[in-house]
Amino acid sequence: MFAGRVAAVMDNTDPLDEDYTFIMQGQDQNGWQGRLLVCGSDVRPLVGDRLAICGLVQQTLTDFKTTYNFDIRPNPYLYSQAAAASVRPAAGKISLTGLASPYSPVNLAAALRARLFAAMEPLPERQKALLKGIGFGERGFLTNGQSGVLSQTGIIHIFAVSGLHISYVAMLGGLMLRRLKLPFWLHLTLVSALIGFFALLAGLTPSVLRAVIMSLLGGWAVWLDDGRTGRRGSLFGLLLAAFLLLLWRPGWVWQPGFMLSFLATAGIVCTAGLWRRLVPSDLLSVSLAAQFMIMPLAAYFFNTVSLVGLLLSPFLACAAGLVLLLLLAAVALLPFNLAYAALAGAGFLADLLYQGAEFLSGLPLAFSYALRPGWLALGLYYLLLAVALGFLARIKQR
């Protein structure tokens, strides 16, 4: 027996599956208090609803099995959600004891997201899966083959909502507000509110929260300090974002998405300037800075090293940015029942992007399968990378 409040509701990626999954914060009949992952529910609650359930514990954090990801727990999802166990409720044993407000920011964003997904229904299946992935980080709608193509071309990162998405949201919001000629502090406040709402719409994942915190810190630092903080300010923002997120959810430190997101951003902040001395393009230098920083971890988690992605990933990411802008336009057009026009264009572009990735993945030496590196190999790689970049910096200073 467990009673409490719904803290989060997970999207159902299988249209034929009528079961729902959500996180509850509450207390059981013995007085234990904490969080549980409720699986296989025939009821889809809203965040903030109060429920009473009776069910069977399926897995707890004390269960151990053989694993290869840094020898962490076999159920890292429970750990990352700070949930003590997963529970499957018995048939008909869920009762609603209190209603959440449908007008809370979380539930408004969830309703808007559901309307947008419903507007996508006339699109072909692959286009729907690509749009949900690019716009909201929902990789579960992709087939294994589609995920493989995206991994092999090094653009799977655009299917995790991160700094790229937040930058486009901020840019679009800034362009819309520029004509109003507002005071800078008010302009920044409204753009920050738009970024926060998009974060709710996309889901509060580690990469989303990291990008939001860094974006807000950067924007307000420009206003308070006239932008003089530079790279040190960006690095401080990254470290502060990591500290705040791990203070809230310590289990996220073991999530591949968390590690890759922070390492990629750290690579851009700390080394993009050095790569710019070797290549003639800012876009390419940023891509190389991120790709070389995450390459060994990508090999560890996905057993793949993308060679074509080193050069072409930034251009494919720009194409994904156009898709995202059309998706944002579709959100704005939802109240007027005109969202499908923008969604059709976004789906067409997303499909072209995928076809390009599929072609590139079939080229000779486009990618290479890799053995999973150990701790020593990981440490040696980053040591050699640091030495090489330090040597480059010293040469250019002379």
N, C-alpha and C positions, 0 to 999 in steps of 0.2 A: 504494500500500500504506500502510495506516495502522493503528496499534494503540494502544489506550488504554482509558480508563474512561468509561462512560456518565455524563454529568453531569446530564442532564435528558431527560425523555421527554414529547413533546407529545401531547395528546389528539387522537384522530381524530374529526373532526366529521361525516364522511360514513359512515353505517353500511354502505354498499355498497362502500366503498373498503377494501381489505385491506392497504394500504401504511401504514407507520409512519414517523414523523419523530422524531429525537432528536439531542442534542448530545453529541459525544465530545471528551474532553480527552486528548491523547496525542502521538505522534511518528510521522512518516512514515519511509520507507526511506532518506531522505537526511539524517535527523537533525533536520529542522525540527520544532519543538514548538509546539503551540497547540490551538485549538478548531476543530472542523468541525461543520457542520450536515449530518447524514446524512438524505437524503430517499429515499422510495420503497423502504424496507426491507420485506421480507416477514417480518421477525423483530421482535417487540416485546420489547425487553430491559427489565430493571429498572435503576433508578438504582444505580450501583456495579458493574454487570457489566463485565467486561473482554472486549473484542472485538478481532478482527483483521479488517479489511475490505480489499477491493480494488475500486476503483470509478473513476468518471469525474468530474472536477471540472466543475461546471456553471456556477457564477458565483462571482466573487471580489469583494472590496471595492474592487478597482481598476477595475471595470467602471463606466462612467458613461453615463447617458442623460439626456434632458430630463426635468426634474421641477419641481414647483411648491412643494413643502413646504420653504420656506426654502432652496431650492437645496442640499438635502443629498443624500446618496448615493441612487441608485435602489433599493438594497436595504437599507433602514434596519433590517430585521429582523435581517440578519446583523450589522450594526453594533451593534444593541442587545444581541445575545446574545454579543458579543465573539468572534464566529466569523469566521475568515479566509476561508472559502469554503463553498459547499454541494457535496455529493458524492452521486452516485447510485451505490450499489453494484451490481456486476455480479451476474447471477443465480447464486445459490449460493455467493457469495464473501464470506459473513459467517460467521466461526467464533467460538464462545464459548471464551475462554481462562481465564476466572475467574468464579465466581458471587458475586453480591452477597448480603448477608444479607437475607432477606425480613422480618426483624424490625427493620430500621433504621426510624427515625421517618418518613423519606420514603416508604419502600416500604409501611409499615403504613398511612400516610395514603392512598397510591395504591390499595391494596387495598380500604380502606374506601369510598373514593370510587367505585371500580368496582362494589362491591356495592350502593351506593346507586343508581347509575345503572341497574343491572340491576333493582332493585326498582321503578324508574319505568316499566319497559317496558309494563305494561298500560295506562298513561295515554294519552290522545290525544296526537298528535304536537305540537300547539301547546303543550299544558300541559308536556310534557317539555322542550321548547325553552325555555320561560319559566322553569321551575324551575332548569334548568342555568345559565341566564343570571343569574337573581337570586341564586342561592345560591353560584355558583362563577365568575361572570364569563365564562362560555362563550358568547359572542355568535355563534360560528360555527354553532350549531344553529338560529338564527333565519333566516327567509327575508328577502330584501331588502325586501319589503313590510312585514313586521313591524318590522324595524329602522327603516324610514322612519317608521312611525307613532310609535315610541318617541322618535325624534329630533325629530319635529315637535311633540310635546307636552313636550319638555324633560325626559324622565325616563330617557333612555338611560344616564345616569350611575349608576342603580341596578344596571345590568348590568356594572359594574366594581366588584369587591369592594374596599371602602374603609372609611372611618371609620364609616359607618352600620352595616355588618356587624360590625365589631369591637366597636362599642358594644353591640350586641345580644348578642353572645357573652359579653362581660364582664358584662352585666346578668344574663343567664341563669345564668352560673357563680356570680355573687355571690349570687343568690337561692337556689341549691341549697346553697351552703356556709354561708349565714347561720345556719341552724338548728344547725350544729355548734359555734357560739360559739368559733371558733378565734382565736388571737392575730392581730392585724391583719397582721403581717408574713407569717405562714403563709398566711392567707387570700389575701393579695395574690400570694404565690408560686404558689399553686394556680391562681388566676385567670389569672396570666401564662402558666403552662404550658398552660392550656386555649386561650388566645388563640394561643399559638405553634403548637399542634397544628392549630387551625382554619386558620392561615396555610398550613401544609403541605397541608391538605386542599383549600384553595382555589387553591393554586399561588402561588409566590413572585413575584408581579407587582409592579411599582413601587408601585401604589396600595395593595396589601396590606401591603407592607413599610413604607411610609410610615405607614399607619394603626397598624400594630403597634408601631413604634418610638415614635410619639407617645403611644400608649395606655400603653405600659410606662413611658415617662418621666414621664407625667402621674401615673400611679398611685403610683410610687415617690416622686415629688416631694411628693405629699400626705402620705405617711408621714414623709419626712425633714424637710419644711419646713412641715408643717401647712397646706399649701395656700396659703401667702402669696405664692407666685410669680406667681399670676394670669396676666394676658395676656402679660406678659414671658416667663414660663416656657413658655407655650404656643408663643409665637413662637420661643423658643430651641429648643424641641423640634422644631418644624417645620424650622428651619434645620439642626439637627444631623441630622435624618432625611435631608434632602436631601444633606448633605455625605457621610454614610456610604454612602448608596445610589450616589451618583455616584463615590465613591472605589472602590466595588466594580464598578459597571457605568457607565462614563462615557457610553456610547452611549445610555443611557436619557434623557439630557437632551433628545434630539430626538423622543422618543416623545410623540404627542398625549396619551396617557393620563397620562404623567408630568406634563406641563405643566398639564393641566386639573385633575388631582388636587391638585397643590400650590397652584395659583392659587385654587381653590375653598376650600381649607383656610385659606390666607392671608387670603382675603376674610372668612371667618367669624371668624377670630381677631382681625383688625385693624379690621373695619368693622361687625360685627353689632351692637355697642353703639350705634353711630350710627344705623343703620337702625331700631333699637328706638325711637328718639325720634320716628320718623315713622309707624310702624305699631304697632297695639296688641297684636301677638302676637309672642312670642319665636320660635315656629316660622316665622312668615312673615318676620321680620327675618333669621333665619339663611338662609332660602332666597334672599331678595333679595341678601344679602351675597355669597353664592356665585354666583348667577346673573349679577349685574352684573359680577363679576370675570372670569368665563369667557366672557361673551357674544361679544366680538370674536374670541377664538380658536375658539369653536364655529362662528362664521361662516366663519372661515378654513379650518377643516378639513372642515366639513360643509355649508357654503353655506346654512345654515338658522338663522334666529333664531326661537325659540319665544316667542310672546307669552303664550299661555295658561299656559305652564310657569312663568312668573314668579309667578303666584298659586296655581296648583294643584299644582305640583311637590311641596311639602312634605307635602300630604295623600296624594298617591299614594305618596310615599316611606314614609309611615307604614304604608300598606297593604302595601307591599313588606316592611316590617319584620315584620309578622305572618306573611307567607309564610316569611320566613327562620327565625322561631322554630319554625314547624312543621317545616321542613327539619331544624333542629337536633334536634328531638324525634324525627324519623325516624331520624337517625343513632344516637341513644341506643337506639332500639327495634330496630335491626338484629339484635343478638344473639338477640332473642326472636322473630324473624320476624314482627314486628308493624309494620314500617315503612310498609307500604302504607296503613294507616289514616291516618297523619299525612300521607303523600304525597298521598292523594286530597284531603284538605282543603286542602293547600297548592296543589295544582294547580287546584282550584276557585277559590280566592281569586286566584291568579295570572291565571286566565282572565278573572275579573271585572275585575281591574285593567287587563288589556289591552283589554277591551271598552270600559271607561271612557275609556282613552286614545284608542282608535279613534274613539269618538263625539266627543271633544273636538277631535281633529285635523280633523274635518269641519266644525267651526264656522267661520263667516266670521272672518277675521283671526286665526285661531288661531296661525298661523305665517307667516313671510315668508321667501322665498328671498332670499339676499343675495349680492352680488358678493364675491369674496375680497379682503379688505383688504390693503393693502401695509404695509410697515414704518412709514411716516410716519403712516398712519391709525391703526395700532395704538398707536403712541406718543402721538398726539394724544388718543385715547380715554382712555388711562390717566391722562394729564396732567389732562384735564378732570374725570375721576372723582375724582382726588385733590384738585383745587381745590374741587369741589362738596362733598365730604365734610369737607374742612378748614373751609370756610365754615360748614357746618352745626354743626361742633363749636364754632366760635367764637361763633356765635349763642346756643347753649345754655349757654355758660359765662357769659354776661353777665347 
